[in-house]
Amino acid sequence: MAQVWTPLSWGLLWLVVGVLSARSSAEEQRLELSLNGKWRLSNSNGSLLLPAEVPGCVHSALQRQQYIQDPYFRFNDVSYRWIAHDNWTYTTTFTASPQIRVKQKALLVFDGVDTAASISLNGIILGKTDNMFRRYDFSVRDLLKDGENVLEVAFLSPVLYAAQRRNAHPSYAVPPECPPDVQKGECHVNFIRKEQSSFSWDWGPSFPTMGLWKGVRLEAFDILQLIQLSSLPLYNRSSSQWRLQVELLVDAVQSFHGKVEISVSELNSKRAAPTTFLQGKFNYNFTLNINQIREVKLWWPSGLGDQPSYLLTVRAFLGNFLILHKESKVFFRTVELIQEPVVGSPGLSFYFRVNGRPVFLKGSNWIPAHSFQDQVTPASLRNLLQSAVDANMNALRVWGGGVYEQDLFYDICDELGVMDFMFACATYPTEDDFVQTVREEVVQQVQRLKSHPSIIIWSGNNENEAALATNWFNIPASLKPTYVKDYVTLYVNSIRQIVQQEDPSRPFLVSSPTNGAESEQEGWVAANPYDPRYGDVHFYSYFLDCWDWKTFPRTRFASEYGFQSWPSFSTLQPVSVQEDWSYSSNFSSHRQHHEDGNRQMLQQAALHFILPNSTFPLKRFTDTLYITQVMQAECVKTQTEFYRRSRSEIIEGKGHTMGALYWQLNDIWQAPSWSSIEFGGKWKMLHHFAQNFFAAVLPVGFEDDDTLLVYAVSDLSRDLELRAVVTVYSWADLDSVCTLTSNPLLVSGGSAAVIYKQSVAALLAGCGHCTRLTCLLTFHLQDEDGVQHGPTNRHFLCSPKDAVGLQRPNITAKVQEDESGFTVTLHSAAVAPFVWLDVGNVPGRFSSNGFLMVTRNVTVGFDAWRSTSVGELSGSLTVTTLTDVY
């Protein structure tokens, strides 16, 4: 969003676990001592001294030792600013065994240091760090003592460090200097290579972290150490043969002649190569041609096929002595970004082809799951990513102002994944030391991640091209060439060059949004990077009516769009108190980091809904939370369905839309945002809607000049013969008024086609006494056998606030349990739009929610995430419908 697309981007989904699992058969050659666990932490003047876990951060340590409350509670993001303004030191002691100290080489390895720090061992400074996203190692063999060794990591305040770097920058500004006041954040984050959103964002708090956020260990070896194993499957279309490009990053104590064996036994493929290992750190590349006797099973995105893997084995020998044995999973798939002329359009296409098949990308954007990465649990990661799959998403775009996620994320994202490089909405300095640390960062991260098939494209930044082209930062015209030159230096000459050299298997985009190939022709900064005839587009509009599809750009690919909503009361309650439970409270204002966001939500909702008006303050607050979720879900539904039905059309030179990724999937804390999943994992109404609007087969209905059109949208690989069934209901009666059926239409796989078309006036004239104000429509797709394909959709002929006959449904609910789990059976006395079930603090999710009820009885399932009972669920359950908030 006018936010961030981090660099390194989009990926796909499926269901496989594990990557880069490895073991060593030559463990006698390599010893490792983990230094994770309890360290000591102190502040600059020594007034605070406490235990601290590694991996971890200062904020988590202070909270765990009860020096501070939950940082997310009420206004603590501001109250605890002092933490990031102080300097902190981590200290530990360890004993290095004689077996370690006699090895030829010993390294202290830091997988992640956040961020500006000086590291010393036994009083000797080993070096300094300046990049949260780099792995650092230091040679310490001659510094290790018999007995106790003291390791110290002294952190500078990231806020003060960034300010110092800014003040040392020559001649011209590197905007933005500071975030907007509404974000209550810190300044100059673009001068420090750490999580950009940690200084604040429009959906998150300011918690500039410090700490050893990844593991620390001592490694010792005599011959060599394998730092990284990566593999890239490459396909030669002319010979129809796969080859595997295998890369070893090795640190050798001294030069020697050896042999490397590479094999994928399941594919009867093996190669042995004499290899000269050179002293120091070097990359060694090998190509394994895959035997054509066996058919290679391909990895597919979710919904298009399976996700098989093979086991790659790498062994190295010195003479007959095995010195290295490593195994990792390898996946075979191809990916292409197709940018070619489009018939009937002056621009270029922009879509992804996986294994030769065009794929419509359906999904969302990922942000960091917590301000403190050590508090992101494996269970919470899996829950969020599984929620994406369960909503029929096949793509996530990892935002660029966050972090390169932990290995577990990418392992699960070989079921569902993506990523970007970490450069957000800002300009960046291009001094040699900054560019050099970025180059090292990019090399390390691409080598770590490129084996993952879920990553289908790398991207250099989020919205930086657009920022320069449209002058977000009010740069004088005379200085623009200087900023464009810096942009090209960092993103094109550095990042792009490295990525294309390291990974020839994937496309690379310099920015997002971008005009892609057209931007390159225009010198990397297009005159209009939002041109819908090229590349990808970000689009936000909070003031136009979101139910009017004509306000949306008919773009080739929509990689960001969305609307805000508030989370549930059960999510807000633990971080607030009673005086906060009002939409006009200081808390509600403080939690909103998007300028005028709270008013914008109500303004958009008021276009179609009666706003809550209860005289009971708490009910009015919870009703308002509900109506913002209704508004958000309906807005994103309308926009997403517009993009999905535009995949096969060119209208006025625009269309062939092949991607819809709304902003955003998840939340970093309990606050209003664009997310479809609340902090803690609870689904908003939007996420339940996404289950339907991302379905593989979907009917989409809309009006154009008072004509109703229903499209059949299919992501399947096969053709279907379908007909549309349109049912007309009165707002005042649960019995349908009439049903209309279209002629059958052969819907091609991977297409969208009009299946039903009729003027609204003619439709209503044939259905009793219906008018726009008194009736509504539902519709679905079915085959010649009457089997329904895809969900049932609906179309309102007027705004619900104007509906005549809409009444309170007086819904009753009964909770039951059987061997398959919990169910809730609802009975309604009237048509009920936006039926919302909530069980408060009981974690879990309903099989359907936020739905239109046009039958007297509906049963939904409930998947509980902890042990519960019929009694607890019955006591916690609330059912809200649209008329309940009037």
N, C-alpha and C positions, 0 to 999 in steps of 0.2 A: 504494500500500500504505500501511499506516499510515506513509505516506510522502508521496507527493506526487502530486497531480494538479495540474499547473501550471495556470494560468489560460489559457485559450484552448484549444480542444480538438479532438477527434476529426476524422479525415479519412479519405479513401478512396484506392483504388489503381487504377492503370491504367498506360498506357505511352506517355507523350508527353514530349518534352523541350523546355524553354525557356519562359521567361516574361519579359516586360518587357525583351526585347532591344530596343535602341534605338540610333538614330543621329541626328545633327543635320545638317541641310542648311545651317545658318546658323552654321557653326563660326567664321566671321570675327567673329561677335558675342560669342563666348564662348571664353575661353582657360582651359586647365587645366594645372596643374603638379603632378604626383604627388610627394608627399613620402615615399612608401613606400621601403623599402630600409634601408640602413645608417644607424643612429643611434648615439649614444654613451650608455652607461648607467653610472650611478654610484650608490653607496649613500650614506647620510647623512653618514658621516664621511670619505668620499673614499678609503677603503682599497681599494675595488674600482672599477676603471674598465675598461670593456670594450665591444666592439662589440655592437650589438643590432639584430635585424631588426624592422622594422615592416611589416605587422602581426606581433605577437608578444607575448611576456610575459617577465617577469623570469626565471622558472624556466627557460624554454626558452633564453634567452640565456646563462644561467650554464652550462647543460648543454652548449650548442653550443661554448662557449669552454673547456669542460673544467674549470670551477671546481667543478662538482659532478658526481657520477655520475648514472646514470639515476635519476630521483626514485622510480620504481616498484620499484627494487631493494631487496629485503628490508625493512628497517625505515627506509628513507630518508624516508618521509612524516613520521616523528617527528624524525629527525636534522636535517631541513632546515626545521624550524619557524621558525628564525631569519630566513629569507628574508622571510616575510610579516610579521614583527615589526619589520622595518626600513623606512625610507623610501627611495624610489628616484627618480632623476631621469633622464628621457630628454632628450637634446639633439641638435639637428641644425642645420646651416647650409644656406642655399639662396640662390640669386640669382634675383631677380625681374626679368625682362626689362623694358625700357622699354615694350614692347607691353602687358604686364600692368599696369604702374604707371600708364599713362595711361587705363585703363578707368575708367568711372564708379564701379564698385563692385568691391571685391576681398574675398573671404571665405576665411578659413581654415576648412576643414570637417573635422571628426573624426567618422567614422562609428561609432566605438566606443571609449570611454575607460573602462578598468577600474581603479578606479572613482573614488575621491576624489582629486582632483588640482587643482592650480593651473597655469594655462597663461599663459605670457608670451612676448612677441615683442619682441626688442631691448630687454629689460629692463622693458618695460611689461606689467603684468598685464592679460590679456584677460578672464579670468573663471575661475570654478571649476566643477568637475564633481562630480556626486554620484550618477550613475546609469549603470550599465554598459549599459543597454538604450536609451539615448537617443542621437540624433545631435545634435552641437553644432556651431554655426558662429559665427564672430566676424568682424566687419567690421574690416579691417586696411589699407585703401587708404592712409590717411594715415600709417601706421606703417612701410610698406615703404621700404627704403633702396636707393639705388643701390649695388650691390655685395653684400657678404655680410650676410644677415639671420640672426639667431640665434633659434631657436624652442626653448623649454624647457617640458617638462611635468613638474612635480614632484608625485610621488605620495605620499600619506600611507599608512602601513600600514593595510590594511583592518581588521585585527584591532583596532588601537588606535582607529581612527576609529569602529568599531562600538561599542566600549566607551565612548568619549566621548559618543556619541549616547545610549547607554543611561543613562549617569550624568546626562545633562542632562534626561532625561525626567521630567516632573513626577508627583508624587503616587502613582502606582500602577504595578505591574510589568506588563511585556508579555512573557508567557512564550512559549516556554521560554527560560530564561536561557542554558542551555548544553546541548549534546548529551549523551547518555549516555556514561559513561566508556569503554565498549567501543568507541566510535567514534574516540576519540583526537583529538577535534576542537577547534574554537575556539568562543567564546561570542558571543552577541548578533548572530547573522547577520541576524535579522529587522529590525535597525536600519540595514541598508545595502542599497541596491538593486543587488545583484549576484547572480550565480549562487549560489543558496542552498546547493547541495550542495558548493560549493567550501570550506565550513568543515567538511565531513564529512557522511556519511550512512551508513545501515546497509548500503550496498553499495559505498561508495567512500571514498577517502582525504581527508584535509584538506590541500588545497593552495590557500589563499586567494591567488588570482593578482592581479598588478598588471601593467598595460601598455597599450599602444595595440593592442587586439586586433582592430581593423578599420582600414581605410585612412584616410590623412590626405592632404589635397590643398589646393592654392590655386586658387580659381576666380575669374575676373574677367570682367565683362560690362558692356555699355553700356545695354542695354534691359531685359532680363529673364532670369531663370534658372528653368527648370522643375525643381522639387525632386522632385515625385512625380506620376506618372500612375497612376491606378487606374480600374478599370471594374467595374461590377456588372450582370450580366444579370438583368432582372426580367420575370416572365411574368404577363400579365393573362389569367386563365382565362376571364373572361366574353367577352372579344374574341378570345381565342386568339392574342394578339400579344405578341411580345417587344419589350422596349425596353432600351436600354443606357444605364445611368447612368454618365457619364464625369466624373471629377473631376480637376482640375489644381490642384496646389499650386504657386503661382508667387511668385517674389520679383521685384518690379518696381522699377527704379531711380526712376522717377517715374510719375505717373498719365498715362494716354493712352487714346485710343479706338482699338480695333483690331477684328479679325475672327478668329474661330476656325472652322475647318473640321474636321468629324469624319466619318469614313467607314469602312465595312466593305465594300469593293468587291465581294467575293465574294458578298455578299448584296444587292447593288444598293442599298445604304443609305448616304445622305449627308445631312449637314446643315451649313449655314453660319449662324453667329450673330454679330451685332455684339456686341462685348464691351468694356466699360470696365475696363481694368486699373488698380488702385489702387496707389499707392506703398506698398511693403512686402510682407510675406508674407500672401497671402490664398488661400482656396480658391475655385475657380470650377467650377460644376456645370452640366453639359449633359445633355440627354436625346436619344438617337438612337432613333427608332422604326424597328424593323427591317422592311424591305419584306416583305410577305407573299407575294410572287410566288414566292420561293425557299423550299424547305423548310429549316428550321434543323436541322443535325445536332447531336444532343445528346451531351454528355459523360456517360459512365457509369462507375460504380465497376468495378474489376477483376472479371472474370468475368461481368459483366452486359451488356457491350457495348463499343463503341469509345470513344476519347477524342479526337474531332476538335477542332480549334481553327480560329479565323479570325484574320485580321490586322486590328487596329484601327489606323488612321492618324489622327493629330492634327496639324494645322498651324495656326499663328497668323501673322497678317499685321499690319504697320503700314503702312497704305496698300497699296502693291503689293509691299512688301518682306517677304520671308519671314523671320520672326524665330524660328520654332520649328517643328521637325519631329520627331515622335516616333512610334514604332511599338511595339505590344505585342500579344501573343497574347491572345485573348479566348475563353472557353469558355462554352457555354450549358448550364445545368442548374438545376433547382430542388431545394431541400432543405427538408424540414419535420420538426419533432419532434412526433410525435403523442402527446398526452396526453389521452385521452378515456375515458369509462366502458367497462368490460369486462364482457360478459355473464357472470354467474356469479361475479363478484369484486367486493368492496367498494371496490377501489382504482381506479387509472387506468393505462392503457397507457403504454408508454414505448418508442417505436421511431422509426426514421428512415425517411422516405419520400423517395426520390430520383427525380425526374422522374415523380412520381405512383406509384411502385412501392415497397412495403415492402421494406426490405433488412435482412437479419440481418448485423450487424457481427461479423466474425471477425478477430481479430488480437491485438495485444499493446501494451505500453507502451514508449515510447522514452525513454531517458535520454541525457545527453551522452556522446558517443563517446570523449571523452578529457578528462582534467583540464585540458589545455592546448589551447585551441581552435585555435591556430595549427598544431598537429600533427595535426589532422583533415584527411586528404587527400581529394580528390575521389574517388579510387578506393575508399577505405574507406567513404565515405558511400554510393556507388553499390552496393557489395557488400552492405552491411547492408540497404539498402532493397530491392534485388533479391532478397535472401534472404527478405524478408518476402513478396514477391509469389510467389516460388517455393514457399513453404509454404502457398499458397492463402489468404493473408490479404487482406482488403479494407479493413482499418482499422488505424491506429496512433493511439495516444493519447499525445501528447507531454507528458511529465511537467513539472510546474510549477516544480520546484526547479532546473531547468537554465537553458538560454538560449533566446532566440528564434533558431532556427538560421539559418545563413548562407543567402544566396539560392539557392545551388546545391541545398541540401536541399529547399527548397520547390519549386524547378523540377522536381527528380526526383519530388517529392511531388505533382506534377500527374500523376504516375504512381501515387503512393502517399503519402498524407500525412495530417497533422494537426498540431495544436499547441494550446498553452494559454498563459494568462498566467502570469507567473513568481511565483506566491505558493504557498508550500508549507505544511507542517504547522506552523503557528505562528499567534500573534496578531501584529498589526502596529500600529505607532504611527499616530496620526491627526493629528499636528501639521500645520499649514498647509503647511509647506515639504515635508514628506514626501508629503502628498496631492497637492500641486501637481506634484512631479516624477513621481509615478505617473501623474497625468492626462496629462502631456505624453508620457510613455512609451507609454501606451495609444493615444493619438491617432497617434503616429508608427508604431507597430507595426501597428495595424489598417489604416492607410492603405497601408502597405507590403505587407501580406499579403492584403488582402481580395479581390484579383483572382484568387486561386488557387482553383480549383474543388474542390481536395482538402480544403480546410477546410470541414467541414460544420456545425460548431458552435463557438462561443466559450464558454469557461467562466471564471468569476472566480477560482476557487481549488481546491485539492485538500484535502479533508478538514477544512477549517476549520469548516464548519457542524457536522460530526460532533464535532469537538474541543470546541466550545462546548456542544453538546447533551448530550454524555456526560462532560463535565468532565475532559478529559485532563490539564489543568494544575492541578487542585485549586483552582479559583477559589472563594472563599467565595460562598455563595448571595446574600449582600447586595450583592456586586459584579458579579454576572452581568449585570444590566441595563446597566452601564457598558460591558462588553465586547461585548454585543449591539449597543449603540448604535454603538460603534466599527466593528463588523463591517458594519453597514448603511451607515455613512458611507463606508467605503472601497469595498466591493464593490457595493452597490446604488446609492447616490447619486452615486458617482464612476465606477467602471469600467462598470457596467451602463448607466448613462445615456450615457456616451460611445460605447460600442460600438453600442448600438441607434441612436444618432444617426448614426454613421459608416457602419453596415452594416445596412440593413433586409432584406437578402437571406437572413440566417441566424438561427437561434435562438440564444439566450444563456441559459446556466445560471449562477447565482451561484456554485454550489459543486458538487463531486463527491466523495463520493456525496451525493445529495440526494433528497428526495421531490418535487423539481420543483415543479409547480403547487401541490401540497399544502404544501410548505415555504413558498411565497409566502403562502398563506392563513394560515399559522401565524406570520407576522411574520418570515419569512426564515430562522428557525432552528426546524426541526421538533422535536417532542418525541423522535422516533426516526427520524433520517435513514437508518437501515438497514432501514426497513420494506420487505419484499420486494414489497409490493403497489403501490409507487410508485417512480418514478425509477430510479436506478442504485445498485448495492450493491458494496461492497468486502467480501471475506470471506477471512480467513486462519485456519486451524486446524492447528497442527503436532502436536497430541497425539491427536486423534481419528484413527481409521483412515481413510485417504484412499481406500481401496477401497470404503468404505461410502457409496454415493451419498445415503443418507438423512441424512447429516450436512450436506449442502450446502443453502443457501437456494434455494428455487425463486423466483428473483427475476425482475423484468421485464428487467433488463439487468445483467450482471456486468462491471463495468469494471476490477476488480482482483481477482486471486486468484492463488495460486502457492505454490511450494515451492522451497527452496534446493537447489543441488548445487554440487559443486566442478568447476572446469575440468579439462581434460586435463593430463597431466604435461608434454606438450610446450609447453603454454602457461605453466605455472608455472616450468619449468626455467630460462629466461633471467633470472628475477628472484629466484633462490634458489640455495642451495648444498646440498651433500650432507646436512649436519646438519639441514636443514629438511625433508627428505623423510620425514616421519613425521606421522601424523594428530595426534599428541600433542605435536609440536614447538612451540617458541615462535613460529616463523614461522606455523604453521597457526593458532595461537591469535590472533596479531597480525593476520592477514589477515581474520579473521572479525569483522565489525562489527555483527552481529546477536546480541544477548544469548543465550547458550546455543545458538547456531545449530549448531555442530558436533555437539553431543550430540543435538539434535533430529533432525538428518538420520539419524543411526544408529538412533535410537529408532524413527523411522517405518519405516526400511528393515527393521529386525529383526522387524516385524510379519509380514512375508511372505517374507523372504529370510534365508538363513544368512549371517552377516557374515564378511568375509574373515578368515582365520586363518593365513595363511602364516607360516612361521618366518623367511622372508627379508624384512628390513625394507622394502626398496624395492618388492618385489612386493606386500607387504601394503598399502603406501601407494597404489600405482597401482590395486590391486584395490578399495581403499576409494573412490578417486575414481570408479571405474567404478560401484560399487554405489550411490553417491549420485545418479549420473546416471540409473541404472535407476529408482530410487525416484522421483525428480522427474518423469521422463517418464511413468511409470505413473500417478502422482497427478494430474498436470495433464490427462492423457488422460481419466481417469475423470471428472473434474469438467467438462471441456469437453464431453464427450459427453453428460453429464447436461443441460447448458444447451441443447445443440443439439436434443436430443429433446424438450425442454420447450416448444418454440416454438408448438405447436398445442394445448396442453393447459391446462386450468384444474383444479387439484386442491386442494381445500380453500381455494378463493379465490385460489390462487397459480399462477403460470405465465405463459404467453405470453412466454417469454424471447426477446428479440430482439437479444442482443449478448453476446459472450464475448471479453473482452480480458484475457489473462493477464498477470501481472506477472513478468518484464519481457523485452523483446526482447534487449537488448545490454548489454555490460559497459563500465565506464569504466577498469578495470584488471584485473590478473590475481588473482582472488580468488573465494571462494565467494559466490554470489549467487543470485537468482531467475531469472537470464537463461537464454534458450535458445540464445544465440550468445555464444561466448567472446570476450574481448578479442583482437583480431586477425582475427576473422571466422570462426573454426572453429565448425561446428555441433555443439552438444551433442546427445545422444540425443533430448531433448525437441523440438528443432526438426525432426528427421527425423520424429518422431511427428506433429508439427503438419501436415506435408504430408498426412497421412492424415486426422487428425481434423478438419481444416478443408476437406476435399474437398467439391466441390459436391454430390455424391451420396454418402451415407455410411450403411452399416449400423451400428447401435449395439445391442449386446447387454448385458443385465444381468439380475439375478435380483430377484424380489420375492416373498417368502414361498415360497421354493423353486420358483418358477415362472420359467422362462427366457422372456424377451421379447426380440424383435428388432424394432427400429424401422427404418423406411426414412426417411431425412432427405434432403430435396431443397431446394437453393437455386435450382434452375432456374426459368425462366419458363414452361416447358412441362410437361405431365403425362407420366408414364411408367407403363407397366404392368410391374410387377416381381414377382418371387418371390424368397424367401430360400432359399438353399442352405446347409444346416448340415452340416458334416463333423465326425465324431468321430474323434479320434486317441488312441492309447495313448501315454503318456509313454515306453514301452519299445520302440516300433516306429514306423518311418517309413511303414508302410502303413496307410491309413485303416481304421477299424473299420466305419464305416457312413456313409451320406449320407442326409439327410432334406431334402425340398423342400416349401415351402409352396405354397398355392394362389396364383394371381396376384392382385395388388391394384393398382388404379389409384391411383398416388401423385400427388397434385396438386403442381404447381410451388409452391415456397415453403411447404412443410408438412413435418410429421413424423407418421408413422402406424405403428401396430403391424402388422407383416407376418407375424410368427411368434410363437406362444405355446404352450408346453407345459411340464408339470411336469418338473423335472429327473429325478425318479425314473422317470417313464414313459419319458422319452427314453433314459435309461441302460439301462432294462430291455429295450428293443428293440435294444440295441447290444452283443451278446455279453456279455462278462463285465466290462464297464466299471463302475467306481465313481468317486465324486468324486476319490479319491486317485490313481487310475490313468489317468484320461483327461482330455482337454481338447477344446475345440471351436474350429473356425474357421467363418466364415460370410461369405457375400458376396451381392450382389444381381445378378440377371440378368433380361433380358427374355425374351420368348417365343422369340426366335431363339437363346437361349443366350449372348448377348453380355453380358459383365459390365459393370456400371455401378458406379463407385467402387472403393475398395480392398477387399481382403480383411481382415476384422477377426477377433479371437479373444477367447475367454472362458475364463479359468481357473476350474475347478470347485473348486479348493483353492489355498491358498498354495503357491507353488513350493517353499518349504522343506519342505512336507509331501508333495510329489509322490512317488509310488511308481513306480519304474522309470526315473526320470530319471537319465541317465548321461552321462559325458563323451563328446562327439561326435567328438573327434579330427579336427577339420576340417582339411583341406588346402586350399591356395589356389594358384592359378596366375594370374599377371599377364600380360596380352597387350595388344598395341597394333595397331590397324588404322586405316583412314582416318577412322573416326569418333571415335577417341580410345582411351583405356585402359579395359580391363575386368578384373575380378577374378572368376574362376570358383571357387566353393567346392564342396567335396565333403564331406558329413557322413555319419557312420556311425550317427547317432542324432538324435532330436528335440533341437533346440537353441534355447532361448529367449534373447532379447536378444543376438543375434549382433552384435558390435561390431568394425568394421574401423577401424584407425588406422594412418596412415603417418607418425606423428611430426611432424617439422618440415617435411614437404613440404606446402605450402599447397594447398588444394583441398577438394573434397567429393565424397562418394559419392552415387550416385543413390538409394540406399536404405541404411539402417543401423539397428542396434538391433532388427532384425526377428526374428520367430519362423521358424525353419527346420524345415519338416515335409516337405521333399523332399530327395532325396539330393544334388541339384545346384542351385545358384543362381548366376546371373551378375549382377553389378552393375557399373555404369559408374563411372569416376572422372574428374571434371573438374579438371584441374590448373591452378593459377593462376600457374604459372611453368613454364619448360622443365624437363622431367624425363625419365626413361627407365624402361624395363621393369626394368632392373637396380636402379636406385635405389628404385623402388617395391617391388620384391620384397624388397630388403634392409631396407626400413623398415617393411613391413607386419606388423602383429600382429593376430591374431583372438582376441577374448575372448568367451566365453559364460558363462552363469550358473554352470555347474558348475566352470569354471576357477578361480573365486575361493575355492572351499571348501578 
